[in-house]
Amino acid sequence: MRFIFNEKKAAQAAAYLLKLNGGQMKYLKLIKLLYLADRECLLKTGCPITRDRYVSMDNGPVLSRVYDLIREEPENADDPWYQYISAPEDYTVRLRVQEPDLDELSRYETALLESCFERFRALSGFDLAKLTHKICPEWRDPQGAALPIAPEEILRVEGKTPEEIEQIRREALDLELIESLEDFAAPITH
């Protein structure tokens, strides 16, 4: 099962969490909050917020592409992530805009992000990393590497039946097809 990463949606989700935290946050905490919200959305709706790939890293599970966007220099400063989120300084990222657009996020997703923020707001990034080792049974110690986590594994360890997982897989394929057709039908602009 795979989902097509939506950078603009991921950027808006991160921006919303930063706004809730006064406009800045240590990026380890942001990465953990995004993972936990994405995971919860997958479990409740069958589709994660960001549609990023999941990996196990030493400090727990993370969203692979979000991690890369935070840690690497931008290839293009006009990319959605960099329109909303600053490069890290002293392990902290900041909002680049006062009022981030949230048009990619549903009301359900913003409520889920806010709920996740409220549940874990008192924890540091390192506390959240330790917590994810305990509450995310899909995480495996990668011993310095990055091990992929299949969405099916998250669904399985949280008690979804093989039939439910297969239904979610089929819906993910349908979504991928619809999005690829939308991309194909989109007008070309130069």
N, C-alpha and C positions, 0 to 999 in steps of 0.2 A: 504494500500500500504506500502510495506516495502522494504528496500534495505539491502544488506549484507555489513556491515561496512568493509572498506578496510583500515586497519591500516597503511600499507606501503604508500598508496596513500595519506592518511591524513597527515602522517609524512612528506612526500615530499612536499605537499602543504604548510604546516606550515614552513618547512625549506626554501622554496622559498620566502615566505613572510618575514621571518627573514633575508634572504640574501639581499632582496630589502631594508631592513631597517638597513643595516650595520652589521647584524649578531646577533642582540638582540632586544627585545621588551618586554614591559610590557605585561603579559599574558592576561589581560583583553582585550587589544586592539587586540592581536592575535586571541583570541576566537571570537571576534566580526567580524573581517575581514574574518575569515574562514566561519562564519555563512553567512555573506552577499554574499560571493562568491559562496558558496554552494547553497544558495537560488536562486541566479541569474542563476546558471547553471541548476538547476531544472526547473525554469521557461522557459529558452530558449531551453533546449534540452530534458527535461523530465527525466533527470538523474542527481542527485547531484554529486559533485566531490568526496566527502568522503564516501557518502552513510551512513552517521551517522544518528542517531535518533535526532529529534529536541525536545527541551523542553523550556518552558517559565520559567525563573527564575527571581528573583527580579531585576537583572541588565539587563533584556531583554532576548531575545531568544539566545540559545546556542546549540552547537553540543554536545550531551550528553556524548558520549564516549571520545571525545577530551577533554572535561572538566575534566573527570575522569583521563585521562592520565596525564594531567598537574598537577592536584591537589594531586594525590596519589603516593605513593612509587611504583616503578616498581616491578611487580611480577617476571619478568625475564628481566635482563638488556640487553639481546640479542633481545628483541622485537624491531620491526622497529622504533617505536616512540623514544625510548631511544638511538638508534644508531644515530639519527639526532638531537634530542632536549634535552637540559639539564633539570635537575630539577630546579624549580623556586628558585631564590635567590633574596630577596627584591622585590618580585612580578614580576621579570624579568626572561625570559627564553632566552637561547642562543643557537646558532648553535654549535654542537659538531664537525662538519666537515667544512672544508673551502669551498669545492665545493660539495654540496649535489647532489646525483643522482636525476634525474627527469624522469626516464624511465617509471614510472607509469602514468605520466601526459601527456595528449595530448597537442599539440601546442595551441589548442583552450582554454584548461583549464589554461595553464600558462599565456596566454594573458588575460584571464578573471581575474585571480588572480592579475596580474600586474595592470590592469585597476581599480580594486577595491582598491588596495593599493594606487594608484595615486589619486583617488577620495577622499579618507579619510585619507591620510597620515598626514595631519595637525591636525587631531583630536586626543585627548587623548582617552584612553579606556573608561573613564567615560562619555566623550562627545559622543562617539559612542554608549554607553549604552543608554543614553538619546535619541539619534537620533533613535535607533531601536525601542524605545517605540512609536515613532511617525510614522516611515515609514514602519513598519512591523505590519500590522493590525492583523496578526495571534497571536501576543503576547497578553497574558492575565496576569494580575497581580496575581502571585501565592501566595502572602502573606506569603512568607518564605518557600514555598514548591517548587516543580518542577512539572509543568503540561506538559504532552505530547502535542506536536503539530504534527498533522498528515500532511504528505506532501499534501494530498488532500485539506486540509484547506488553505495552502499557494496558491495552484493552484486556488482554488475557490475565495479567496479574491483578487487575481490579475486578475480575469476576465476570467479564462478558463471555457469553457462550460462543462456541465456534460459529453458530448460525448468525448471531449478532455481529460478530467480527466480519464475516463474509458479506453481510448486508452493508456494513460501513465501507468495506473495500469496494463494493460495486458502486456505491454512491460517490466515493472518491474518484473512481474512474469516470463516472458520468460528469462530475464537476470538471475534471481535467479536460474532457472532450468539449464541453460547453465553452470553457475558457479558451481552448485552442481555436475553436470556431469563431469566437468573438475577436480574438487576435487576428485571425485570417480575414475577417470581414471589416476590420477597422480600416478607415481611410489612411492612406500613406501621406505623411506630411514631410515636406523637405524644407 
